[in-house]
Amino acid sequence: MLVSQILKSKAEDTVVTAAPGMLVSEAAKILADKRIGTLVISSDGKTALGILSERDIVRELGNQGGGILSLSVDKLMTSKLVTCTRNDRADEILQTMTDGRFRHMPVIEDGELVGIVTLGDVVKARLTELAMEKNALEGMIMGH
C-alpha cells in the first residue's frame, strides 16, 4: 500500500500547522483541543520547518520545568525532519517510524506539505491489507 492510499482513507486530510513564533503553551492547547499528537511548524502553512510533538513538550517539561511553556515552538521543534512522499510504501514508512521511534511523518512533495501520516494510520492500512490478502487466500483455498 502506498502513502497516497493512506492519505485518501483518512477522515481528516488537513495538517495542523503552527507558526515558528507561537508559544509552546499555545501549541499545547491546540494539541489538546484538536486531540492530535503533533504540529508541523510552518511559516506559510506549506513549507515544513520542523515538527513539535506532545512528547517533545513533555520531555522538555521534565528537563527544564514549566518555563518552557513561554518559549516559542521553534526552540523545541525537531528541525531535522524525516519525511515521505505519496509514492512511498507503507511497510517502508512503518520501518522508518519504528527505527526512529517517532509516530508522525509529514508527506512532502516538491518542497510542499501535502499531508501527514501517523503510526496508527500505517498500522491500520497494513491490517486492512493483510485482511484482504487473508480473504483472497481463503477464497483460493476454498475454490471461490
N, C-alpha and C positions, 0 to 999 in steps of 0.2 A: 504494500500500500504506500502511496506517495503522500507527502505533506499536503499537497493540493487537495487530496480527497479528505484528509482530516479537517482542513480548514472549511471545506464545504459542509461537513457534517456538524460543525459546531453551531450551537444555538445562538451564540453571540460572536459576531465576527469582527467587532471593533477592538482596537488595542487601546487601553487606557494609558495615556502618557502624562508626564509631569515636566514642567519647565525646570531647567537646571538650578534656578534660584529659589525654588519652592522650599519651604521649611520642612524638615523631617516630620514635625508634628502634623502638618497639613497632609503630607503624604500618608502617614499612618491613618489619619481619619478617612482618606479616600479608600485605602485598602480595606479598612473595617466596614465602611458604608457599602462598598461595592462587593464585599466578600470575595476579594481576589488576593492573590499572594504576591503580586509583583507589579511594578510600574516601569514602563520604559521611559527613560529620561530623554527628552527631545525638546529642542528649542522651537521647532516648527511643526511638530506632530508627524513628520515624515522621515526625518533622519534620526536614527538611534545613536545617542551619545553614550548611553550606559543603561544599566538596569538596577533597580533597587527592589530588593525583596523584603518580606517581613522578617526573614532570617537575618538579613543584613542589619536591620534595625535592632532586633533582639540581641544579636551578638555584640553590637556596639553599646547598647544599654548596659549589658553585663560588663563590658570592658571599661567604659568611660562614665557611665551613670546617665542620669536624666538630662544632663546638659546637652546631649546630642540632639534633643528634640528641637533646639533652636538653631541647629546647623542647617545649611542648605543641602538638598539631596545630592548634589554633585560631590559633596565631601564624603559621602558614604557609598555612593553607587559603585558598582563594578563597571569599570570603563573598558576592560578587555573583554568584549562581547564574544560569545560563541553563538553563531547564528546558523541558519539553514536557508534553503530556498524551497520553493514549491515542488521542485523536482527531486528532492532528497527522499530517500526511502525511510519508512517508519522504523524499521529494525535498526538502521544506522543511527537515527536520531535517539532511539531508546538507549543504545550502547553509549553514545556520546554523553547523554544526560547521566546515565548510571556511573560511568567512569569519572565524570566531572563533579558528581554529587550536587547537581542542581536540577530544578524542576520546571524551569521556564526557558523557552528558546525563541527569540524573535526570528521571524521569517523576513528576510531581506532580499529584494530583487532590484537590480540596477541602483543600488545605494538607498533604496526607499523601503520603509517599513510597510509590509503588506499583511502582517498577521503575527500571531504568537501561538505556539503550541506548548502545551503543558505535558508533564509526565503522564498525568491522568488521561489526557486526550490520546496519547500514543498507546498507552496500555489498553484503553477501550477499543481503539482501532485494531490493535493486534488480536484482542479477544474476539472481535467480530470476524476478523479474517480467519482465525483458527476455527471458529464455529462453522463458517461457510465451507472450509476445507473438510472438516469432520462430516458435515452433511453430504458433501459430494462423495466422499469415500464410502460412507454408509450406503448411499444410493448406488454406487458402482458395485459394492459387495452384494447388495440385495437384487441387483439387476434392474434397477429403475432408471 
